[in-house]
Amino acid sequence: MSEASESPNTKEEEITTSEPEERFEDSSEEEAAGNTEMDFLRNLFSRTLGLGSPEKVLDDLTLEGVAQYILSGKCKNIICMAGAGISTSAGIPDFRSPNTGLYANLQKYNLPYPEAIFQIDYFKKNPEPFFALAKELYPGQFKPTVCHYFMKLLKDKELLKRCYTQNIDTLERVAGLESGDLIEAHGTFYTSHCVKFTCHKEYNLDWMKEKIFSDDIPRCEKCKSLVKPDIVFFGESLPVRFFTSMKMDFPRCDLLIILGTSLQVQPFASLVGRVSKSCPRLLINMEKTGQADPMLGLLGFGGGMDFDSDKAYRDVAHISTCDDGCMALAELLGWKVELEELVKREHARIDAQDKEGRTCESKGRVTVHGKEQYLSH
């Protein structure tokens, strides 16, 4: 599947691998919960006593102000938080948009309710609907967007600390981000594993693609159990690396760019509150989101976005598509031509690879790890 871009998970339980890893993730989640409680107490005392007034970093709460800050040389550790909105222009639906979103178009699978297609218990009993959907939306059928390549440009300019993505379409990787640049919070199609606890054999993207496009239900070659892409279903937890990395990355962040996400799915949405109080936060989205609850704000809890109040000092909302917003920011940074050329060059490369692949298939050949092999008939 591609993402439908975001994975649907909302719960913090476990992608089981082994007992030691279970204990490690449990402790990570408990520690994360403890940190949230401490954040609450610190914010409560700070605001009640009038302590710790945050530093205002941006001269203007506009896209221009963000660009000036990046160009100042003071901004060296940018974190991007990406949601389904960065991939919709590639042709991949998001989850929740009325009429066009994924959940609004699942009637043909005869599900008891739309979310069932991503529930682990339902999958184990009825895997066919998920794999039919996966065939429609499988990675490799779509090109990265302007927004994806903007993040690649940040990497090339040594400004990107990390990209935290909810998406499972692997387009960040196609655009040139590597494993070390990415936290795929809701998992990925890049690898798959046997669902049997005592087996857990790993399979790669090409193996899974072959099974899906031949309409075979993927089963483990070792134990014959189902094999599932490593995307996070309802009833599973986020990867351990999500919890460990966020503790190291976000305190060092000096600009948070939030792209194409509703900020409704936890714990991903809570990441906006993990940067320092002085860290600017830019939202590029079709609507404002992630705003602080007024009552929680009075208690000093949350770290939600504040775009419009008299006390707003660091949050900027640029209301547009992700592609338009990233191109506008690139223009202000003097990177527009560079970004346009990068998109054009990379799309041409992908088109050439696709054409070569179709030619090989028509001649009865496939490319495996860069080497042509003939198919048997």
TORLUMMAR-247067 format. One record per residue (C-alpha): chain; x negated, y, z. Coordinates in nm, 4 decimals, padded with zeros to 6 digits. Each point is the difference from the previous one (the first is absolute). Example, Ala and Ser with C-alpha at 12.3 -4.5 7.8 and 13.67 -1.06 7.14 Angstrom:
+------+----------+----------+----------+
| lovo |       xx |       yy |       zz |
+------+----------+----------+----------+
|    A | -01.2300 | -00.4500 |  00.7800 |
|    A | -00.1370 |  00.3440 | -00.0660 |
+------+----------+----------+----------+
% end
This chain:
+------+----------+----------+----------+
| lovo |       xx |       yy |       zz |
+------+----------+----------+----------+
|    A |  00.0000 |  00.0000 |  00.0000 |
|    A | -00.1118 |  00.3505 | -00.0056 |
|    A |  00.0806 |  00.1986 |  00.2832 |
|    A |  00.3383 |  00.1030 | -00.0469 |
|    A | -00.2623 |  00.1877 |  00.1301 |
|    A |  00.0269 | -00.0076 |  00.3728 |
|    A |  00.0145 | -00.3275 |  00.1804 |
|    A |  00.3208 | -00.0166 |  00.2027 |
|    A | -00.1467 | -00.0972 |  00.3358 |
|    A |  00.1019 |  00.1871 |  00.3142 |
|    A | -00.1020 | -00.2402 |  00.2776 |
|    A | -00.3381 | -00.0529 |  00.1614 |
|    A | -00.0283 | -00.3714 |  00.0364 |
|    A | -00.2509 | -00.2285 | -00.1648 |
|    A | -00.1356 | -00.1256 | -00.3270 |
|    A | -00.1221 | -00.3204 |  00.1598 |
|    A | -00.3418 | -00.1310 | -00.0856 |
|    A | -00.1443 | -00.1597 |  00.3100 |
|    A |  00.0551 |  00.0163 |  00.3729 |
|    A | -00.3024 |  00.2252 |  00.0707 |
|    A |  00.1225 |  00.2471 | -00.2605 |
|    A |  00.3467 | -00.0073 |  00.1543 |
|    A | -00.1413 |  00.0924 |  00.3387 |
|    A | -00.2139 |  00.2724 | -00.1572 |
|    A |  00.2951 |  00.1573 | -00.1810 |
|    A |  00.2212 | -00.0229 |  00.3068 |
|    A | -00.2620 |  00.1886 |  00.1987 |
|    A | -00.0331 |  00.2556 | -00.2820 |
|    A |  00.3741 |  00.0651 |  00.0034 |
|    A |  00.0095 |  00.0219 |  00.3810 |
|    A | -00.2897 |  00.2435 | -00.0066 |
|    A |  00.1704 |  00.2059 | -00.2702 |
|    A |  00.3145 |  00.0164 |  00.2147 |
|    A | -00.2096 |  00.1043 |  00.2988 |
|    A | -00.1639 |  00.2740 | -00.2043 |
|    A |  00.3427 |  00.1297 | -00.1010 |
|    A |  00.1018 |  00.0245 |  00.3668 |
|    A | -00.3221 |  00.1853 |  00.0806 |
|    A |  00.0589 |  00.2387 | -00.2909 |
|    A |  00.3457 |  00.0689 |  00.1393 |
|    A | -00.1383 |  00.0854 |  00.3440 |
|    A | -00.2819 |  00.2154 | -00.1374 |
|    A |  00.2391 |  00.1977 | -00.2212 |
|    A |  00.2526 |  00.0372 |  00.2804 |
|    A | -00.2533 |  00.1386 |  00.2475 |
|    A | -00.1690 |  00.2127 | -00.2649 |
|    A |  00.3199 |  00.1725 | -00.1075 |
|    A |  00.1465 |  00.0254 |  00.3488 |
|    A | -00.3152 |  00.1665 |  00.1354 |
|    A | -00.0695 |  00.1998 | -00.3163 |
|    A | -00.3364 | -00.1642 | -00.0525 |
|    A | -00.1906 | -00.0864 | -00.3139 |
|    A |  00.1296 |  00.2508 | -00.2548 |
|    A | -00.0799 | -00.1514 | -00.3410 |
|    A | -00.2374 |  00.1693 | -00.2414 |
|    A |  00.1540 |  00.1351 | -00.3193 |
|    A | -00.2130 | -00.1221 | -00.2899 |
|    A |  00.1984 |  00.1090 | -00.3063 |
|    A |  00.0139 |  00.3672 | -00.0972 |
|    A |  00.3376 | -00.0603 | -00.1679 |
|    A |  00.2521 | -00.2820 |  00.0392 |
|    A |  00.0141 | -00.0503 | -00.3754 |
|    A | -00.1585 | -00.2248 | -00.2601 |
|    A | -00.2383 |  00.2887 | -00.0698 |
|    A | -00.0987 |  00.0051 |  00.3673 |
|    A | -00.0750 | -00.3735 | -00.0095 |
|    A | -00.2105 |  00.0441 | -00.3138 |
|    A | -00.1990 |  00.2824 |  00.1595 |
|    A | -00.0675 | -00.2207 |  00.3014 |
|    A | -00.1251 | -00.2893 | -00.2164 |
|    A | -00.2249 |  00.2366 | -00.1975 |
|    A | -00.1391 |  00.1546 |  00.3184 |
|    A | -00.2168 | -00.3061 |  00.0611 |
|    A |  00.1484 | -00.0498 |  00.3474 |
|    A |  00.2202 | -00.2857 | -00.1214 |
|    A | -00.1961 | -00.3246 | -00.0376 |
|    A |  00.2274 | -00.2798 |  00.1270 |
|    A |  00.3335 | -00.0026 | -00.1824 |
|    A |  00.2489 | -00.2768 |  00.0733 |
|    A |  00.2829 | -00.0674 | -00.2446 |
|    A |  00.3221 | -00.1685 |  00.1087 |
|    A |  00.1795 | -00.1376 | -00.3053 |
|    A |  00.3518 | -00.1314 | -00.0492 |
|    A |  00.2187 | -00.1234 | -00.2833 |
|    A |  00.0358 |  00.3476 | -00.1479 |
|    A | -00.3524 | -00.0069 | -00.1429 |
|    A |  00.0889 | -00.2927 | -00.2275 |
|    A |  00.3495 |  00.0864 | -00.1235 |
|    A | -00.1407 |  00.1863 | -00.3023 |
|    A | -00.1780 | -00.3242 | -00.0927 |
|    A |  00.3427 | -00.1626 | -00.0358 |
|    A |  00.0114 | -00.1710 |  00.3391 |
|    A |  00.3175 |  00.0658 |  00.2023 |
|    A | -00.0130 |  00.1081 |  00.3594 |
|    A |  00.2148 | -00.1737 |  00.2598 |
|    A |  00.2594 |  00.2440 |  00.1178 |
|    A |  00.0948 |  00.2427 | -00.2795 |
|    A |  00.3768 | -00.0213 | -00.0689 |
|    A |  00.0851 | -00.1782 | -00.3285 |
|    A | -00.3634 | -00.0345 | -00.1160 |
|    A | -00.1681 | -00.1424 |  00.3116 |
|    A | -00.0856 | -00.3673 |  00.0297 |
|    A |  00.2578 | -00.0767 |  00.2674 |
|    A |  00.2762 |  00.1442 | -00.2192 |
|    A | -00.0772 | -00.2417 | -00.2860 |
|    A | -00.0240 | -00.3458 |  00.1540 |
|    A |  00.3550 | -00.1214 | -00.0635 |
|    A | -00.1108 | -00.2528 | -00.2632 |
|    A | -00.1927 | -00.1978 |  00.2616 |
|    A |  00.3149 | -00.0794 |  00.2033 |
|    A | -00.1612 |  00.0913 |  00.3293 |
|    A |  00.1942 |  00.0075 |  00.3270 |
|    A | -00.1340 |  00.3580 |  00.0406 |
|    A | -00.2704 |  00.1901 | -00.1970 |
|    A | -00.2738 | -00.0200 |  00.2639 |
|    A |  00.0214 | -00.3811 |  00.0028 |
|    A | -00.2246 | -00.0174 | -00.3056 |
|    A | -00.2860 |  00.1187 |  00.2245 |
|    A |  00.0831 | -00.1983 |  00.3141 |
|    A | -00.2440 | -00.2779 |  00.0796 |
|    A |  00.2614 | -00.2452 |  00.1302 |
|    A |  00.2192 |  00.0471 | -00.3084 |
|    A | -00.3048 | -00.0305 | -00.2270 |
|    A | -00.1017 | -00.3344 |  00.1467 |
|    A |  00.3476 | -00.1406 | -00.0697 |
|    A |  00.0720 |  00.1822 | -00.3283 |
|    A | -00.3188 |  00.1193 | -00.1705 |
|    A |  00.1512 |  00.0216 | -00.3491 |
|    A |  00.1470 |  00.3556 |  00.0261 |
|    A | -00.3282 |  00.1475 |  00.1206 |
|    A | -00.2073 | -00.1594 | -00.2759 |
|    A |  00.2557 |  00.1015 | -00.2652 |
|    A | -00.0309 |  00.3600 |  00.1195 |
|    A | -00.3779 | -00.0337 |  00.0186 |
|    A | -00.0092 | -00.0938 | -00.3680 |
|    A |  00.1783 |  00.3251 | -00.0891 |
|    A | -00.2276 |  00.2185 |  00.2081 |
|    A | -00.3286 | -00.1876 | -00.0034 |
|    A | -00.3280 |  00.1982 |  00.0219 |
|    A | -00.1793 |  00.0374 | -00.3305 |
|    A |  00.3053 |  00.1235 | -00.1908 |
|    A | -00.0353 |  00.3605 |  00.1142 |
|    A | -00.2630 |  00.2754 | -00.0213 |
|    A | -00.1134 |  00.2158 |  00.2917 |
|    A |  00.1458 |  00.3490 |  00.0116 |
|    A | -00.1536 |  00.3463 |  00.0182 |
|    A |  00.0361 | -00.0253 |  00.3776 |
|    A | -00.2002 | -00.3250 |  00.0140 |
|    A | -00.2798 |  00.1563 | -00.2034 |
|    A |  00.0030 |  00.3132 |  00.2169 |
|    A | -00.0874 | -00.2250 |  00.2941 |
|    A | -00.2752 | -00.1575 | -00.2128 |
|    A | -00.1315 |  00.3511 | -00.0673 |
|    A | -00.0098 |  00.0658 |  00.3765 |
|    A | -00.2039 | -00.3187 |  00.0362 |
|    A | -00.2386 |  00.0984 | -00.2795 |
|    A | -00.0559 |  00.3373 |  00.1679 |
|    A | -00.0701 | -00.1785 |  00.3330 |
|    A |  00.2981 |  00.1642 |  00.1694 |
|    A |  00.2231 | -00.3051 |  00.0488 |
|    A | -00.0331 | -00.1625 |  00.3403 |
|    A |  00.2708 | -00.2571 | -00.0697 |
|    A |  00.3270 | -00.0586 | -00.1786 |
|    A |  00.2722 | -00.1574 |  00.2145 |
|    A |  00.2646 | -00.1332 | -00.2363 |
|    A |  00.3387 | -00.1596 |  00.0514 |
|    A | -00.0050 | -00.1210 | -00.3585 |
|    A | -00.0586 | -00.3570 | -00.1108 |
|    A | -00.0417 |  00.0667 | -00.3724 |
|    A | -00.3852 |  00.0085 |  00.0132 |
|    A | -00.0033 |  00.3158 | -00.2169 |
|    A | -00.2427 |  00.1669 |  00.2412 |
|    A | -00.2470 | -00.2776 | -00.0821 |
|    A |  00.0672 |  00.0282 | -00.3733 |
|    A | -00.0742 |  00.3734 |  00.0256 |
|    A | -00.3404 | -00.0758 |  00.1495 |
|    A |  00.0410 | -00.0026 |  00.3768 |
|    A | -00.1817 | -00.2933 |  00.1572 |
|    A |  00.0823 | -00.2147 |  00.3021 |
|    A | -00.2016 |  00.2247 |  00.2293 |
|    A |  00.1962 |  00.3055 | -00.1153 |
|    A |  00.3384 | -00.1599 |  00.0636 |
|    A |  00.2204 | -00.1041 |  00.2850 |
|    A |  00.2859 | -00.1881 | -00.1648 |
|    A |  00.2278 |  00.0355 |  00.2985 |
|    A |  00.2814 | -00.2124 | -00.1400 |
|    A | -00.2224 | -00.2543 | -00.1651 |
|    A | -00.0808 | -00.0652 | -00.3632 |
|    A |  00.0469 | -00.2346 | -00.2947 |
|    A | -00.3775 | -00.0071 | -00.0380 |
|    A | -00.0203 | -00.3240 |  00.2006 |
|    A |  00.2494 | -00.2704 |  00.1019 |
|    A |  00.0028 | -00.2708 |  00.2660 |
|    A |  00.1744 | -00.3253 |  00.0752 |
|    A |  00.2732 |  00.0657 |  00.2564 |
|    A | -00.0752 | -00.3197 |  00.1948 |
|    A | -00.1666 |  00.0983 |  00.3257 |
|    A | -00.2471 | -00.2891 |  00.0011 |
|    A | -00.1036 |  00.0525 | -00.3642 |
|    A |  00.0015 |  00.3684 | -00.0998 |
|    A | -00.1986 | -00.0644 | -00.3191 |
|    A | -00.0747 |  00.3209 | -00.1939 |
|    A |  00.0808 |  00.0604 | -00.3684 |
|    A | -00.0949 |  00.2917 | -00.2239 |
|    A |  00.2069 |  00.2382 | -00.2114 |
|    A | -00.0499 | -00.1914 | -00.3270 |
|    A |  00.1117 | -00.3311 |  00.1549 |
|    A |  00.3202 |  00.1564 |  00.1341 |
|    A |  00.0685 |  00.1803 | -00.3269 |
|    A | -00.0263 | -00.3238 | -00.1985 |
|    A |  00.2528 | -00.1692 |  00.2296 |
|    A |  00.2463 |  00.2877 | -00.0044 |
|    A | -00.0049 |  00.0503 | -00.3765 |
|    A |  00.0401 | -00.3717 | -00.0667 |
|    A |  00.3100 |  00.0099 |  00.2251 |
|    A | -00.1574 | -00.2471 |  00.2436 |
|    A |  00.0596 |  00.0473 |  00.3698 |
|    A | -00.3594 |  00.0359 |  00.1297 |
|    A | -00.0914 | -00.2932 |  00.2222 |
|    A | -00.3238 | -00.0759 |  00.1778 |
|    A | -00.2327 | -00.2362 | -00.1873 |
|    A | -00.1139 | -00.1386 |  00.3325 |
|    A |  00.3216 | -00.0565 |  00.1990 |
|    A |  00.2856 |  00.0855 | -00.2439 |
|    A |  00.1469 |  00.2684 |  00.2272 |
|    A |  00.1122 |  00.3341 | -00.1427 |
|    A | -00.2651 |  00.2572 | -00.0875 |
|    A |  00.0929 |  00.3637 |  00.0666 |
|    A | -00.1754 |  00.3181 | -00.1116 |
|    A | -00.1581 |  00.1802 |  00.2933 |
|    A |  00.2686 |  00.2668 |  00.0164 |
|    A |  00.1640 |  00.0672 |  00.3343 |
|    A |  00.3534 | -00.1321 |  00.0269 |
|    A |  00.2568 |  00.0812 |  00.2647 |
|    A | -00.0916 | -00.2214 |  00.2937 |
|    A | -00.3753 |  00.0369 | -00.0571 |
|    A | -00.2503 |  00.2444 |  00.1387 |
|    A | -00.2234 |  00.2484 | -00.1708 |
|    A | -00.3594 | -00.1108 | -00.0614 |
|    A | -00.2415 |  00.0193 |  00.2938 |
|    A | -00.2202 |  00.2384 | -00.1984 |
|    A |  00.2795 |  00.2576 | -00.0010 |
|    A | -00.0082 |  00.0238 |  00.3793 |
|    A | -00.3773 | -00.0047 |  00.0379 |
|    A | -00.0758 |  00.2472 | -00.2796 |
|    A |  00.2545 |  00.2627 |  00.0982 |
|    A | -00.1678 |  00.0412 |  00.3397 |
|    A | -00.3320 |  00.0806 | -00.1665 |
|    A |  00.1217 |  00.1969 | -00.3032 |
|    A |  00.2648 |  00.2417 |  00.1208 |
|    A | -00.1971 |  00.1763 |  00.2763 |
|    A | -00.2622 |  00.0842 | -00.2680 |
|    A |  00.2529 |  00.1196 | -00.2573 |
|    A | -00.0223 |  00.3699 | -00.0935 |
|    A |  00.2813 | -00.0006 | -00.2609 |
|    A |  00.2956 | -00.2381 | -00.0233 |
|    A |  00.1759 | -00.0183 | -00.3386 |
|    A |  00.3370 | -00.1802 |  00.0092 |
|    A |  00.1239 | -00.1101 | -00.3409 |
|    A |  00.3376 | -00.1340 | -00.1077 |
|    A |  00.1235 | -00.1593 |  00.3203 |
|    A |  00.3205 |  00.0431 |  00.1988 |
|    A | -00.1926 | -00.0543 |  00.3263 |
|    A |  00.2833 | -00.2199 |  00.1209 |
|    A | -00.1838 | -00.3301 |  00.0433 |
|    A | -00.1903 | -00.0591 |  00.3226 |
|    A | -00.2755 | -00.0292 |  00.1019 |
|    A | -00.1279 |  00.1580 | -00.3241 |
|    A |  00.2016 |  00.3185 |  00.0506 |
|    A | -00.1561 |  00.0584 |  00.3423 |
|    A | -00.3443 |  00.0463 | -00.1567 |
|    A |  00.0766 |  00.3687 | -00.0646 |
|    A | -00.0245 |  00.0544 |  00.3760 |
|    A | -00.3420 | -00.1633 |  00.0352 |
|    A | -00.2076 |  00.2816 | -00.1464 |
|    A | -00.1313 |  00.2763 |  00.2250 |
|    A |  00.2295 |  00.2932 |  00.0782 |
|    A | -00.2071 |  00.2304 | -00.2183 |
|    A | -00.0040 | -00.2315 | -00.3049 |
|    A |  00.2017 |  00.1432 | -00.2914 |
|    A |  00.2660 | -00.2274 | -00.1504 |
|    A |  00.1205 |  00.0336 | -00.3593 |
|    A |  00.3195 | -00.1731 | -00.1135 |
|    A |  00.0546 | -00.0430 | -00.3748 |
|    A |  00.3469 | -00.1476 | -00.0410 |
|    A |  00.3378 |  00.0605 | -00.1577 |
|    A |  00.1410 |  00.1099 |  00.3350 |
|    A | -00.1240 |  00.0981 |  00.3430 |
|    A | -00.0371 | -00.2957 |  00.2310 |
|    A | -00.1672 | -00.1069 |  00.3224 |
|    A |  00.1182 |  00.3098 |  00.1820 |
|    A | -00.0097 |  00.0034 |  00.3784 |
|    A |  00.3130 | -00.0706 |  00.1992 |
|    A |  00.0746 |  00.3230 |  00.1941 |
|    A |  00.0703 | -00.1818 |  00.3264 |
|    A | -00.3148 | -00.2117 | -00.0228 |
|    A | -00.1909 |  00.3129 | -00.0894 |
|    A |  00.1062 |  00.1624 |  00.3274 |
|    A | -00.1461 | -00.2983 |  00.1845 |
|    A | -00.3231 |  00.0263 | -00.1959 |
|    A |  00.0389 | -00.3398 | -00.1641 |
|    A | -00.0379 | -00.1180 | -00.3540 |
|    A | -00.2252 |  00.2203 | -00.2111 |
|    A |  00.2740 |  00.0385 | -00.2601 |
|    A | -00.0345 |  00.2500 | -00.2847 |
|    A |  00.0931 |  00.3664 |  00.0524 |
|    A |  00.0315 |  00.1897 | -00.3261 |
|    A |  00.2440 |  00.2783 |  00.0802 |
|    A |  00.0037 |  00.1051 |  00.3652 |
|    A | -00.1659 |  00.3123 |  00.1374 |
|    A | -00.2576 | -00.2284 |  00.1625 |
|    A | -00.1018 | -00.1724 | -00.3247 |
|    A | -00.3758 |  00.0277 | -00.0400 |
|    A | -00.1365 | -00.2972 | -00.1982 |
|    A |  00.2707 | -00.1836 | -00.1982 |
|    A |  00.0581 |  00.0724 | -00.3683 |
|    A |  00.2830 | -00.1425 | -00.2128 |
|    A | -00.0388 |  00.0084 | -00.3786 |
|    A |  00.3328 | -00.1134 | -00.1436 |
|    A | -00.0609 | -00.1703 | -00.3336 |
|    A | -00.0781 | -00.3354 | -00.1512 |
|    A | -00.3275 | -00.1451 |  00.1210 |
|    A | -00.1554 |  00.0316 | -00.3461 |
|    A |  00.0974 |  00.3670 | -00.0363 |
|    A | -00.1149 |  00.0802 |  00.3526 |
|    A | -00.3373 | -00.1690 | -00.0434 |
|    A | -00.0550 |  00.1686 | -00.3371 |
|    A |  00.0896 |  00.3390 |  00.1514 |
|    A | -00.2476 | -00.0568 |  00.2834 |
|    A | -00.2653 | -00.1153 | -00.2471 |
|    A |  00.0496 |  00.3199 | -00.2006 |
|    A | -00.0460 |  00.2145 |  00.3110 |
|    A | -00.3178 | -00.1957 |  00.0766 |
|    A | -00.1346 |  00.0455 | -00.3525 |
|    A |  00.0328 | -00.3734 | -00.0676 |
|    A |  00.2954 | -00.0009 | -00.2422 |
|    A | -00.1950 | -00.0732 | -00.3193 |
|    A | -00.2061 | -00.2638 |  00.1810 |
|    A |  00.3152 | -00.1707 |  00.1286 |
|    A |  00.1721 |  00.0119 | -00.3401 |
|    A | -00.3052 | -00.1512 | -00.1680 |
|    A | -00.0251 | -00.2720 |  00.2648 |
|    A |  00.3656 | -00.1000 | -00.0494 |
|    A | -00.0336 |  00.0023 | -00.3797 |
|    A | -00.3221 | -00.2019 |  00.0035 |
|    A |  00.1204 | -00.2600 |  00.2476 |
|    A |  00.3383 | -00.0474 | -00.1664 |
|    A | -00.1772 | -00.0529 | -00.3338 |
|    A | -00.2252 | -00.2599 |  00.1639 |
|    A |  00.3007 | -00.1837 |  00.1462 |
|    A |  00.1801 |  00.0073 | -00.3363 |
|    A | -00.3084 | -00.1457 | -00.1715 |
|    A | -00.0242 | -00.2779 |  00.2583 |
|    A |  00.3698 | -00.0800 | -00.0372 |
|    A | -00.0339 | -00.0121 | -00.3794 |
|    A | -00.2995 | -00.2313 |  00.0273 |
|    A |  00.1879 | -00.2228 |  00.2415 |
|    A |  00.2997 | -00.0283 | -00.2324 |
|    A | -00.2324 | -00.0831 | -00.2911 |
|    A | -00.1672 | -00.2758 |  00.2006 |
|    A |  00.3371 | -00.1438 |  00.0998 |
|    A |  00.1197 | -00.0021 | -00.3607 |
|    A | -00.3116 | -00.1974 | -00.0962 |
|    A |  00.0492 | -00.2458 |  00.2831 |
|    A | -00.2711 |  00.1467 |  00.2182 |
|    A | -00.0004 |  00.1486 |  00.3457 |
|    A | -00.2679 |  00.2018 |  00.1765 |
|    A | -00.1116 | -00.1390 |  00.3351 |
|    A | -00.2598 |  00.2000 |  00.1930 |
|    A | -00.1104 |  00.1703 | -00.3212 |
|    A | -00.0384 | -00.3226 | -00.2004 |
|    A |  00.2342 | -00.1128 | -00.2753 |
|    A |  00.1485 | -00.3459 |  00.0329 |
|    A |  00.2304 | -00.1857 | -00.2378 |
|    A |  00.3376 | -00.1239 |  00.1176 |
|    A |  00.0823 | -00.3634 | -00.0533 |
|    A |  00.3133 | -00.0854 | -00.1976 |
+------+----------+----------+----------+
% end
